[in-house]
């Protein structure tokens, strides 16, 4: 679908009022979607999630929990070697048998809405990046082995203070998104501190449960060793190494160098550097990365975000098409283009103002609203 086509809404119109209303409804549904996804992830095959989403989320979660368990068991060995019986040492050292993971999956603890929301974002990121890479290959007319993106090449060779280092840090963070078979990963490095904290202590509790049930060893000895292993694992976690953080750091650098313009964001999307593009929109809008991601995931909210950051029509339509053409009809996308023209910049700014609030404050408002709605429904 070309920009000229978007100028013709084929009889479908979406004025600014309707756009704002639709975006507000979608924003209200973000938390609800995560809750539904949390339920869906642990339901049978007739769940609401697509088979592809379910498969990817299951795979990401299993690998993540396994990685955390393996890290804890490697650390635990150093704390129990001097006092644990040989059978316990052999069980902890064995890579063939999972201990904590099956317990956690049975427990239901992993049905954590924030964790599932993160898995859902990573799944959608993988789908979008894969689609953008495929489009780049098709546009080039030939299949190539994923070369370094031209945009990052330019940044690496720019010679400007910090940009080359920031681009390299982004590449390194991106490399952790895939295993050696190029399957998607949710690396421990990319976990927010709160989720990392919960998963580590849940895994430790599961290890403790297994040890107490299956081995004869002093409870105080086990508790000290497990606490030490968990503390070491948490101390090693650095949120600044996460891909979202690296992308945001680079976007801020680009802004300071007056390079975070429309063309750069379009180039980032064209080169399948989706996280950099989202971070760029977040920096320009003055919102956090997750808020920018949630807005970009819905075409109505994305349309408002693009208007709010002052993006010109041509680049804005390119971004809208790149991220939503495969899931939306041409008529509907054309309607968003018409709405983009109708929406005035001050109103777009006001529409994204709630997304600029503190994340915990915004969540508290949404939680209270849902709780009151449930109470009203019961009456």
N, C-alpha and C positions, 0 to 999 in steps of 0.2 A: 504494500500500500504506500503510495507516494504522498508527499506533502500536498500536492495539488488535489489529490483525492480527498484528503482530510478537510479541505475547504468546503467540500460538498457533503452535507450531513445526510443526504438522501432522505430528506423529510423528517429526520430525527433531530430534535433540538434538545439541548440541555443548557439552560441558562445558569447564571452564577448562583441563584438561590437554590436550585435543585442540586447543583454540584456541592455546595456547602452542606446541604442536608444529607446527601448521600455519604459524604466524607465523614460527617459527624457520627452517623449511624455505624459506619465501618470502624471508626475509632473506638466507639463504645464496645464493639464486638471483639476487640483484640484479646482482652483477657478471657472472654468467653471461648474464643477459638482455641486458646491454649488449654483451657480446661477440657474442652471436647477432645482435643488431640491427646491429652493425658489419658482420658478414658479410652479413646480409640486404640491407642498404642497397645493396650493390654487386653483388648477384646479379641474374639475369634475373627476369622477371615471375612466375615460380613460386616466389618467395622466401616465407619464412615471414611477413614483415610483410604486413599487409593492403594492398590497393591504395591506400586512403586514407592510411594511415601512410606508405607508400613515397612517394606523390606529395607529401605535405606535407614530409617530410624532405628529399627531393630538391630541392624548391623552396627550402626554408630554407637548405640548404647552398649551393646555386648562388648565391642572392642574397648570402649572407654572404661567400663567397669573392670574388665580383665587387666587393662594396663595399670590401673590404680592398684589392684590387688597384687600384681606382680611386683610393682615398685615397693609396696609395703612389705611383702614377704622377703624381698632382697634386703631391705633395711632391718627387718625383724631378726634375720639370721645373726647379725652382728650383736644383737642384744640378748640372745638366748643360748649362744654356743656354750657358754661356761656352765650353765645349770640345767639345761633341758635334756630329757631322755632322748636316746638315739632315734626312737620312732617318731617323735615330734620334729626333730631336726630334719629327718628324711622327708616327712610330709611337707614341711615348709619349703624345703629346697626343691621339691619335685615340680617341674614345669608341666607335667602331664595331667595333673589333676587340679581342677579349680576347687577352691574352698569357699571363699566369700561370695563369689558371683551367684551360684545357685541359691544360696540363702537369701541374698538381697532380692533376687527376682521373685522368690516365693513370698517374701515378707510384704510386698506391696509398697515398700518405702520408695522405690524408684518411680512410683506414680506421682512425681513431684511436678507441679504445674510449671515452675520456672525451668526445671531441667528439660521437660518435654518441649516447652517453648523454644529453648535453645536447640534441641534436636531438630525441631521443625524448621527453624531458621537455617540451620546447617544443611538440611535436606533441600530446601528451596534454593539456597545459594548454589549447591552442587548442580541442581537442575538448570538454573539460569546460566551459570558459568559454562556448563557443557553445551547449552544451546548457543551461547554467544561464540564459543570456540568453533562450533560446527558451522555457524553462519560465516565466520571469518574465513574458514577453509573453503566453503562454497563460493564465497565472493572472490576468493583468490583463484578459483578454478582448478586448484590442485591441492592434494593432501600433503601437508608438511609436518615434520615432527615438532610440534609446539615450540617455535623459536621464541626468544625473549621478545616481549612486546615492544614495538617501536617507541611508545611513550616512555617506558622505563629505560630503554636504551638512551633516549635523549636526556633523561634525568641523570643516569649514571655517567654520561659524558659531559654534563653541563658545566662542571667545574665550580658551580655556585655552592656557597657554604651550606653544608648539611644535606643538600638534595641527593647527592650520590649515595651518601651513607643511609639516608632515609629510604631510598629506592632499593638498596641492597637488603636492608632490614626487612622491607616488605616482601622481597623475593624469598628470603629465608623463611619468613613466617608462612608464606603461601605454600612452601614445600612441605610443611608439616600437615597440610590439609589432606594428604594422600599417602597411602601405604606403598610398598614396593610394587604392588600390582596395579597401582593407580586407582585403587578404590578409595572412596572418601573416608576421612577420619575426622573425629572431633578430638583433637589433641588435648591432653591435660593442660598444656600451656595456654590453651584458648578458653579455659573455663573461668568465669567470673569467680572471685574469691569466695563468695557465699556458697556457690554450688560446689566448688572444690572442697570447701570445709565440710559440708554435709556428706559428700561422697567418701571422703577419707575417713571420717569418724564412723559412718555407717559400715564401711568395709572393715574397720578395726573391730567394731562390735560383732560383726559376722565371724571374723577370725576367732575372736574370743569365745563365741558360742560354740564353734566347731572344736576348739581346743579343749574346752571344759567338758564337752560331751564325749570326746574320743581319746583323751590322753590324761594320764595321771601326772599332774604337775601342780605346784602350788599356785593358787589363784593370785596372790599378791605378786609373785614373780612374773606371771603372765601379764597382769595389768601394767606393771612398770615397763615391761619390754614393749608392749603394744603402744602405750602412751608415748614412749620415746620414739618409736618408729613413725607414728602419726605426726608428732611434732617436727621431726626431720623432714617429712614429706611436705608439710605445709610451709615450713620455712624456705623450702626450695622453690616454692611457687612465686612467680613474678608476673603479675597481670600486664605489665608494660610490654611483655614479649608476645602477647596475643595478637593475632592478625588484625583484629578490629583496632587495637591500640596502635599498632604500627601504621595502619592505613590512616588513622586520625592524626598521628604525629606528622606523617608526610603531608597530609592535606593542610595542616596548620603551617608547615614550612612553606608550602606552595603559596598559601595566602599571604604570608609575610613577604614573599618575593613577587607578589602581584601576578601570580601565574595560575591561580585557581579560577580560571574563567570558564565560560560555557564550552569552548573548544576542548579544553583539557578534560572536562567531565565526559564529553561525547567521545573523545579519544580513549579514555579509560574504559568506557563501556565497549567500544569497538574492539579494544584489545583484550576483552574479557577480564579486565581488572575491576571486577564489580565492587569489591570492597573499598577500593580507592574512590570509585565514583560515589558510593553511598557516603563515605567519610567526607568527601568534598561537599556534597549537598548538606551534610550535617554541620560542617564548619561554616558554610555560607549562611545557613539558616539560624545558627546559634542554638542548635539542639544537640542532644547526645546521639551517639551512633545508633543505638537500638531504636530510638524514636524515629530516626531517619529511615532505618530499615523497615519499620512497621508502616511508615507512610509510603515508602516506595513499593511495598508489596501489594498495595491496592491502587488501581488506576485513578480513582477519584481523589484520594489523598495525595497521590503523586502529582496529579495535575495542580493541586493547590500548592504543594511544596515547590514545584518548579516556578510557579508564578510568584510565590513569596520570596524566593531567592533572586528574583529579577532576571531569570533566564529568558532569552529571546525566543520568539515563537519557533523558528526553524530548529534550533538545538533541542528545545523542549519537546517538540513532536518526535524528534529522533529518539530521545530517551524514552518517551512513552511507548513508542513502537517497539523498541528493542526489548523492553522489559515485559510487555503485555500483549504483543501481537498474537502470540500463540494461544492465549487464553481468552481473548476478547474478540467479538465480531468487528468487522470493519466499520459497520454503522455505529457501533457503540464507541469505538475509538474516535471516529469522526466527531461524535457528539462531545467527547471530552475536549477535542481540539476547539470546537466552537465555544465551549464553556471557558476554556483557557483565555480566549479572546475577550469574553464578556466579563471575566472576573477582574476587578480592579486590585492593584497591588496592595493598598491599605487593608482591604477586606481579607486578602490572602494572608497578610501578616497577622491580622487579628485571629484568623482561623487556626494558625499554627501556634498561637500563644500558649494554649494549654500544654503543648508538647515541650515548651521551654521550662515548665515547672520542674522542681526537683522530682526525680523518678519515684522516690518513696512517697512523696506527697501525692503525686498523681495516682499511684497505685492505691493509696489509702482512700482517696476520693472515689475511685472506681469500686473498691471493695465495699465501702459504705453504701454506695448507690445500689449495688447488686443485693446487698443484705437487706436494705429497706424495701427493695422491690419484691424480694422473696417474702418478707413479712406481710406486705400488702396483698400478695397473691394468696396467702394462707387465710386472711380474714374473709 
